[in-house]
Structure formats: structure tokens, C-alpha cells
Amino acid sequence: MDDNRLQQLQLWLQQVFGSQPFTLVSLPGDASARQYHRLQLLDAGEQPPEHYMVMDSADEQDAMQQFIAVAKLMSPAVNVPKLIAQDLAQGFLVLQDFGSIEFAYLLTDARAEQIDEYYQLAMQTLIQLQQVPVEVAKNQYQLPDYDTALLDREMDLFSDWFIPYIGLTLDKALWDTLKLALIKDILAQPQVIVHRDYHSRNLMQDQADPAKLGIIDFQDAVVGAYSYDLVSLVRDAYVEWPETQITQWIHDFWQRQQQAQLVTAPSAKQFENDVNVMGVQRHLKVLGIFIRLYERDGKSRYLADIPKVMTDLIFELEWLGAHGTDDIKRAVLPFNTWLVDSVLPAYQSRFAQQYI
């Protein structure tokens, strides 16, 4: 953050909080252009000091407006940060601070039963989000659809960034066939509000109520497939679990959907199919995003997470090749052959020294 921008922010915060002195600590950047700071008021007297999060989104005013709109949409159902103050013209927000304990941290060294409890809480929170009416999201908050164009554009991050990075070219017919089959299946799935990044780094233990999860980084929400956020959670790029455990969580979530009277698949097996189809789309996208973050934005730390994402993609493709519908199998099996014969050797050669 340059000195002029910092001074601009400090002047605005002085207007917001009057004469109260405060400290401002910048937090490490994430995969976005936004900057976050933790603000602490200093004259609390006998009370514990008040903490807030400050969002600086100078070049993302549209995203900031979307953040505010989606927060209003989600707040009756799930725990999103309360908005304390805003200046859209300058690109500043002051928000409730959930604290610094991420869901990922809760899982560290936790016992198996504790891990399951945390995931059950995350899944129940997701059920609450999926109960928000789609019509409200579209008509009152103009949430866009997770449509063909967006699904296709996201998968092309794989062909545009990941494939060139490992020194290959992609057979267009093979690629288009896979994408068309996945998109057709995904668009047929029940539609809900989709967070789009519902994973262990975007869920927080709320310091005000540790029994609740605070949800952050939700401004890219859309109306889309009911399987997307679950696959983000259980096949997270940053946390690894045995597939037997993931299958159990998928089945648990399907039962929770039924109990909440949400529209869902007729069987747990069908829901597992839908999750794996959606997972292929997401993991193709993430492989491309992580390379783009490195090559375009200079953020090399995401390269270390690529092997986990590749492992998830391979599992999902193999599952669909064995258990998917005939249409999915016709698209997946040739792509799988090419992946095994061409992509994996090139990928392993490129990543072997550091990450595999």
C-alpha cells in the first residue's frame, strides 16, 4: 500500500471513528487485488479493545458494491460480516472482524470426531445458504447465473494457462466435447445460491460466538449448481482427506438437503455423480488460476497447491469414467486417456523438482 493511499485511508477512518485513536495492521494479500487491514480502537478503557476489518478495494468499486449487495442477501441466513461504514467513491469498507482463526486452522491436530463436527457445521451452514430463495437473489439482488458462458470461460483457464505452462497443446475437439458434456450436466442440476469459494480459508471461527462460522469472500456469488460449494469444501485445494471420508460427507450433505426439503438428487449415488461432474469443472479452473496467479501476478505460493488439485481432478475423472452417465463417459474416457498419456508426464516433469 503506497503512502498516499494509506494517508487517504487513515483520514477517512478518523472521520468514521472521530477522536478515537486506532492502530492499523495490514494483512497478507490473497489471490485478489483487494487489501485488508485489521483496525483496533485504543481507548476502550476497561473493555476489551474493539477490532474491525478494513477493506481497501480502490480498483474494484463494482466488486465492492457486489460485496455489499451479496452481504445483504446472505445475512438473514448465514453469518457474514456486518457492515460498519462505507465509502464507495474511495473504495473503503469497515466490517465486523471475525478474528484470525480460519477453518483450516481448526482442523490442524484435531481429532477425527472434531474434524467431522467442524465439517458438519460447515455443511449445515451451507444448507442454510441454499435455503435462500433463488428468486430473491435474482430479482432483488441481481445475482447472475452460473451460465454456459461463465462455466466455459472458467474451464478455458486450464487450456489458456495450465496446458501451455507444461508445454503441451490441447486437441480442440477433445476439449470441446468434454466441456459441452460437463456444462450440459451442470446446468441440469438444481439451482441455488453459490458462494463460489466455500473452502477452509474463507470460513472463520467467529470470535464473538465460536459455535458459528463466519463466511468471507462471497462477493462473486452466483445462482448455480447445488453441488459447487460442497465440492469446494470437501475437495479443498489446501486440505486433504481420504476419499472414503469425502464420500461420507457427500452422502451426509445429501441427507441434510433432504431434511431441509431442498430439491436434490433422487439418490446419494446420483448426488455423488453431480459433485464429481462439478468437481472436474472446478479443478480444471483452479489449475489454470494457480498458474495465472504465478505467471501474471507473481504469486508463486499457489504452485505448491497444484498437486492436490491435480489429484482431485484425476479421481473425479476416473470416477466418472467408471460410474458416470453414457454421455459423460463418452466425453471423459478419451480425455482421461490423453491426460494419462500426455498431461501427467509433462506435468510431473515440470513439477517434480519442487512440488510432487
Protein Blocks (a to p, Z undefined) as FASTA:
>chain_A
ZZklmmmmmmmmmmmnomaccddddddddfbfbdcdddddfklojaccddddddddfklm
mmmmmmmmmmmmmmmmmccdddfbdcfknopacdddebjcdfklmmgopafklmmmmmmm
mmmmmmmmmmpcfklmmmmnopacddfklmmmmmmmmmmmmmmmnopacdfklmmmmmmm
mmmmmmmpccdddehpacfklcccdfklmkbccdehkllgccddfklmmmmmmmcfkbcc
dfklmmmmmmmmmmmmmmnopacdfbfklmmmmmmmmmmmmmmmmmmmmmmmmmmnopak
lmmmmmmmmmmmmmmmmmmmmmmcfklmmmmmmmmmmmmmmmmmmmmmmmmmmmZZ
